[in-house]
Amino acid sequence: MFFKTKYPYRLLTPGPVPLHPEVQQVLAEPMIHHRTPEFERCLRSVCERLKDTFSTQEPVFIHASTGTGAMESAIVNTLSPGDKVLCIISGKFGERWAQMCKIFGIEVVAHNVEWGHAVKSEDISRILRAQPDIKAVFTQACETSTATVHPIRELSTLVRERSDTILIVDGITAVGAMELDMDQWGIDVVIGGSQKAFMLPTGLSFIAVSHKARRFIERSRLPKFYFDLKLEQKAMAKGETHFSTVVPLIRALDVSLNFLTGEAKKRTLSRIEKLAAATRAAAPALGLSVYSKAPSPSVTALVVPEGIDSQKLRDHIEEKYNMTLMGGQDQLKGKILRIGHLGYITNDDMFALFDILYQSLHDFEYGGLKKSGREEAQAILKKHLAK
Ligand SMILES: Cc1ncc(COP(=O)(O)O)c(C=O)c1O
């Protein structure tokens, strides 16, 4: 991989994502200590600006962990043993919520949704009405494994009216990538991860908590040590993190937030949407169809033609063309390719993506491939990306 072929390396997965050049520059700077005035200034700036990215006035905490760490933090900081919760399961990451809650002794009501479909808020409304003791509803904003978005605004309306239930949203492939208005919609906990729209390497996770969720934090009795938000709150007031933290990533975050706050945030969101729309529009020219019934702007899942194993196609694309895409998991293994739209993706990357997809389907002797497919796809991309 990387330098073996004549093709430049391109990373088009739903995370990790290509880094912004300015982020790469900061990451190359000499190390500084995490208990210094310089770092304190940087951390205070980052914590303040994260609020804009998360669309909240509430505190946003940073953990030195991958996204799953913030998922664990959301559970252990808000719940107590024996609490009952509702988990919306429409793919691998919804399964993870349920699995983690069970490990922590939480009673899980599982609501399974057909993969590739958005949850129906009527179903959630019915479950919540029937079970008033449900303390939390867990969902993804974007279920990355199926490239599908859920109607978070509708779900938050249902949960907001209940004083003893909170909505916990895994926004790992949603924060900074699509509209997710935490305060206005009334979401209680939103989670993010650095290797997604933040355009950073993996290693930081974020957790924003509402006023209502802070009441849950006060009374939570699940054991916690590393992910203790009360300790983080005290440290944050002093411009510190409770434990050591990943200084280079936080300094790089201060740069990437330039693209995820204020007016720039709107531009980033519309760029991501544009890449997704272009991908969805161009794919049929190559005989690829969109898998999801509620497609996400941050990642697109494309169904490969019958008779082609998407895992083998993905491996071939990496080996021969130096481009990394993702395949499908479990019931989608061998059936889909997942293409990420987050991070520093140029128009050139998009044209190369469709050229390589065409070439690879040709290498696999796909009989349905139209001769004009390559040009058609490129023309559709050009039109969409020029908008
Ligand atoms: C929606 C979602 N949730 C959770 C995770 C897990 O995050 P991590 O791999 O950073 O622990 C991912 C990672 O891709 C994700 O896309």
The ligand as an SDF file (V2000), in Angstrom:
LIG
                    3D

 16 16  0  0  0  0  0  0  0  0999 V2000
  -21.7600    5.7130   14.7390 C   0  0  0  0  0  0  0  0  0  0  0  0
  -20.5050    5.1970   15.3900 C   0  0  0  0  0  0  0  0  0  0  0  0
  -20.5350    4.9110   16.6900 N   0  0  0  0  0  0  0  0  0  0  0  0
  -19.4470    4.4500   17.3300 C   0  0  0  0  0  0  0  0  0  0  0  0
  -18.2580    4.2510   16.6730 C   0  0  0  0  0  0  0  0  0  0  0  0
  -17.0890    3.7250   17.4130 C   0  0  0  0  0  0  0  0  0  0  0  0
  -16.0870    4.6690   17.4750 O   0  0  0  0  0  0  0  0  0  0  0  0
  -14.5580    4.2540   17.7450 P   0  0  0  0  0  0  0  0  0  0  0  0
  -14.1930    3.2620   16.6940 O   0  0  0  0  0  0  0  0  0  0  0  0
  -13.8450    5.5570   17.6120 O   0  0  0  0  0  0  0  0  0  0  0  0
  -14.4930    3.7040   19.1120 O   0  0  0  0  0  0  0  0  0  0  0  0
  -18.1770    4.5270   15.3090 C   0  0  0  0  0  0  0  0  0  0  0  0
  -16.9360    4.2920   14.5730 C   0  0  0  0  0  0  0  0  0  0  0  0
  -16.8870    4.2590   13.3660 O   0  0  0  0  0  0  0  0  0  0  0  0
  -19.3350    5.0280   14.6440 C   0  0  0  0  0  0  0  0  0  0  0  0
  -19.3190    5.3110   13.3350 O   0  0  0  0  0  0  0  0  0  0  0  0
  1  2  1  0
  2  3  1  0
  2 15  2  0
  3  4  2  0
  4  5  1  0
  5  6  1  0
  5 12  2  0
  6  7  1  0
  7  8  1  0
  8  9  2  0
  8 10  1  0
  8 11  1  0
 12 13  1  0
 12 15  1  0
 13 14  2  0
 15 16  1  0
M  END
$$$$
